[in-house]
């Protein structure tokens, strides 16, 4: 095995340590690679290479316990997207802002807490996570100044670092890495400030600037710089009704249809609509003929449940939430070609037509099924109206829905639930038979497997994983009709009082919405010899079964040559701080909340794209939102654009100077071309987060060029110096135009502002995906507009206020907004004080910075004041309203205990059952006091 790397790359250290620990031999080679490849690169053989250092570490040093594999991947993702960028920024910055210090402190505290519980990060055994995190923290620990400033308080990290450093495998890796046990930083007793030009910083990408470019790359850079603009295709004129075109790449993009039972939260937004929008905007700058459609999923029990909660009709619920979703997506600049809905005549017509054809082809059967009937509500319980324990072996999730388990992701027939309960009234339902229609998925399995085997290589890892899990067992017939009123009516005699399951009709919504938008859905959804259509679908992983199994099986069954998904891009889940986003419980930041923060939609788009959970779960963090805005947007990208255009405006009167490139300039252009090529490669494969890193790396290269050339000095020198200074400014202005192009899928408002400052027609800013390269977007003598800053700093105190404001659930926030303070019992306050006291203690252990922990101390003091007030008002036993004799109290305790048991069985949400537990404890105290008095 071979490792191709460059100097001082700490990610290479990860690979060397992993290989030594695993007893595998590797050869270290200086990189002489071309093209969009990240370093280090692990080449196993001619067929297998790893461009991700963490993926390579996991290959070299795999997890033996498969049950821990998911946690390992999540922590590796955390290290790559949160810890590594923070450490890199700290050690490469002359001045570290306080919010970044606080963010790094929080990350280090997380590691310290893990190591306080176990010998290693994931447990008692060394894992790939330890190797990756240790290598990242290495330059912090072995520099006296950094160690004292950031690590001195973390005793668990210190113990762990020193233990690993003493291992022979690690010592040998350090020697192999740079000929010294302390690596490229000198002896361990006097390391000095580490120089890490290849450290993957939050303003860069894995494609490093110090890797030498080849002669071929430089020649290609020259040719495209001089002639590239003339090679671009003419811009495609966007028609009002978009239809496929001959001799064009026709791209049909769908985003998973959001339910209309709540406001979308940030996890929903990045999981589907925002990801799809970023990709659609990319397709348009590549001149692809693009149709991007979406809409609200309006049928099914989710709608009926919400209507029941709000005391209105399902239609009224749909109208209300369609307007909310539409407004949220418009604020986020989601550029649908058409945003529709599924409760339309087009949906009914197409869904019924497809079903009848499926039935005519012999793939529908009739079966009498036992269903759950709630006698208390006098109705059959549809899947969303029943919850219980997941029946699948090894899961046992207590809050599984009647259609799908949110924990294991497997679909469920409601009758299979263990200890089912009616979601409306909480009563246990009975079983009663009902005649239903089924789709025979088993008969379509062979065709489905054959199609998937030729398609899944273009899908995202989560999409492939979920699909393969489905095929571990044979497919079975699945009910397609149900006893509901709100849905597409079944057009079959004997079943006309039923509707279709939403799993069947919702994906057909893409087709019906296309029909509503174009009046010619078959041109997009049925194959045609005159043009080719590629279907790209974006969703979170819980939607994969419906898009990879159910809908394709239906299309294969009707045998009408439907276009099937070619690129299925599913994500993992975005978590909220230390918990999970939840629409049902109202936990997290929702689309309407984002609007109220005062933070521009472009910043939200950028941040969500930067933490997009592409291969494992990731987390939203208020601190990280501020850090990425202030470090990556304000200090890196915004600073470079504003400096470049301001130099042009102030020194050359706004006229872009002539560029006379030197050999060094062409080397820079070649390096930029690598980033553009990597950007295109990542975008084409749906790796939107990775492509964003390439955008920021272009800006980093521009900043480095500006600092290296120092045009403000050159312009005061000789004629040759002035020519070089003018070339430097001109090249930087061209880089700004390139950044406006690359950034446009992510930040449309910022791009429009840059276009205005550059005075460029948006149609000029395009890419040629088959030859991605840096072009002269600005002609010689072009005059720019007035430069203005693009971003503003987000202050730490604003983030603190927002974190507090959006804590808890939506209902709790509404109570606060209405002046209703939740009343806590003494026992609840005591528990809250203990929890907050622990928070304060840990913060004081990790830092002496009072500004970090004082807000938490204030919260603790406020809780203690509340406890004093509640205790002062506490009634005596004689004043307590309730049972006063032993027999009555014992009966009340038994009833209350039963109530608590049922609540705990129905939900893990402590906020739901803790008040009832407190009531039970108070009753027991009363009984004890009464017995003592007697």
Helices and strands as residue ranges (DSSP letters): E 2-5, H 10-22, E 27-30, E 41-43, E 49-50, H 53-60, G 66-68, H 69-78, I 79-83, H 84-92, H 98-117, H 128-141, H 144-146, I 147-151, H 155-165, H 168-178, G 183-185, H 215-231, E 250-255, E 258-259, H 266-268, I 269-273, H 274-285, E 289-297, H 301-310, H 314-331, E 338-341, H 345-360, E 364-374, E 379-380, G 383-385, E 386-389, E 400-401, G 414-416, E 418-422, E 430-439, H 441-455, G 456-458, H 461-470, E 478-479, E 481-482, E 499-500, H 502-518, H 521-525, E 533-540, G 541-543, H 544-545, I 546-550, H 551-558, E 567-571, E 574-576, E 579-580, H 591-596, H 601-610, E 618-620, H 622-627, I 628-638, H 639-652, H 663-684, H 688-709, H 711-714, H 719-743, H 748-758, G 762-764, G 769-771, H 796-805, H 810-817, H 826-846, H 850-872, H 886-906, H 910-933
